[in-house]
Amino acid sequence: MADKFATYSTGITGPAEDIFEIIPNDSSDLASATRALNVAVSGTVRVTTVSGTTATVYVAAGVAFPIRARRVLATGTAATGIVGMA
C-alpha cells in the first residue's frame, strides 16, 4: 500500500496512526498514551491524564474526544466499547 504521508512527521493535531481496544482497569496504565478516546456507547469515562490528573469526562459515541490519557479506570466509567487513538 502506498502512503503519501509516510515521510511527514505526525504532530499532536494530526490524525491518529493507531487504534487499540481499552479495557478499563483501576490499577494498570495503558500500553501507550492516547491522543483521543472513542466509545461505542456514550457515557462517563474516568481517566488519569499523562500529567497525572484523574477526572471523569463524558464521551459521546462515535466522536473522537481529544485527551492524552495514560489510564482508563473501571470505577466511574460507564461508557462501553472504548478505543484509544494514538
KAHU-V990846 format. One record per residue. N is the residue number from 1. RES is the residue in one letter. SS is DSSP state (alpha for helix, beta for strand, coil for the rest). PSI is psi as a letter, one per 30 degrees, with the letter a starting at -180 (none if undefined). OMEGA is omega as a letter, one per 20 degrees, with the letter a starting at -180 (NA if undefined). Layout:
[[N,RES,SS,PSI,OMEGA] [N,RES,SS,PSI,OMEGA]]
This chain:
[[1,M,coil,k,r] [2,A,coil,k,r] [3,D,coil,j,a] [4,K,coil,f,a] [5,F,coil,g,a] [6,A,coil,f,a] [7,T,coil,f,r] [8,Y,coil,k,r] [9,S,coil,k,a] [10,T,coil,j,r] [11,G,coil,l,a] [12,I,coil,f,a] [13,T,coil,f,r] [14,G,coil,l,a] [15,P,coil,l,r] [16,A,coil,k,r] [17,E,coil,f,a] [18,D,coil,k,r] [19,I,beta,k,a] [20,F,beta,k,r] [21,E,beta,k,r] [22,I,coil,k,r] [23,I,coil,j,a] [24,P,coil,k,a] [25,N,coil,k,a] [26,D,coil,f,a] [27,S,coil,f,a] [28,S,coil,k,r] [29,D,coil,l,r] [30,L,coil,l,r] [31,A,coil,e,r] [32,S,coil,l,r] [33,A,coil,l,r] [34,T,coil,l,r] [35,R,coil,e,a] [36,A,beta,l,r] [37,L,beta,l,r] [38,N,beta,k,r] [39,V,coil,l,r] [40,A,coil,e,r] [41,V,beta,k,a] [42,S,coil,l,r] [43,G,beta,a,r] [44,T,beta,k,r] [45,V,beta,k,r] [46,R,beta,k,a] [47,V,beta,l,r] [48,T,beta,k,a] [49,T,beta,l,r] [50,V,coil,f,r] [51,S,coil,f,r] [52,G,coil,f,r] [53,T,coil,k,r] [54,T,beta,k,a] [55,A,beta,l,r] [56,T,beta,k,r] [57,V,beta,l,r] [58,Y,beta,k,a] [59,V,beta,k,r] [60,A,coil,k,a] [61,A,coil,k,r] [62,G,coil,g,a] [63,V,coil,k,r] [64,A,coil,j,r] [65,F,beta,j,a] [66,P,beta,j,r] [67,I,coil,k,r] [68,R,coil,i,a] [69,A,beta,k,r] [70,R,beta,f,r] [71,R,beta,k,r] [72,V,beta,j,a] [73,L,beta,k,r] [74,A,coil,e,r] [75,T,coil,k,a] [76,G,coil,f,r] [77,T,coil,k,r] [78,A,coil,f,r] [79,A,coil,l,r] [80,T,beta,l,a] [81,G,coil,h,a] [82,I,coil,k,r] [83,V,beta,k,r] [84,G,beta,k,r] [85,M,beta,k,a] [86,A,coil,none,NA]]
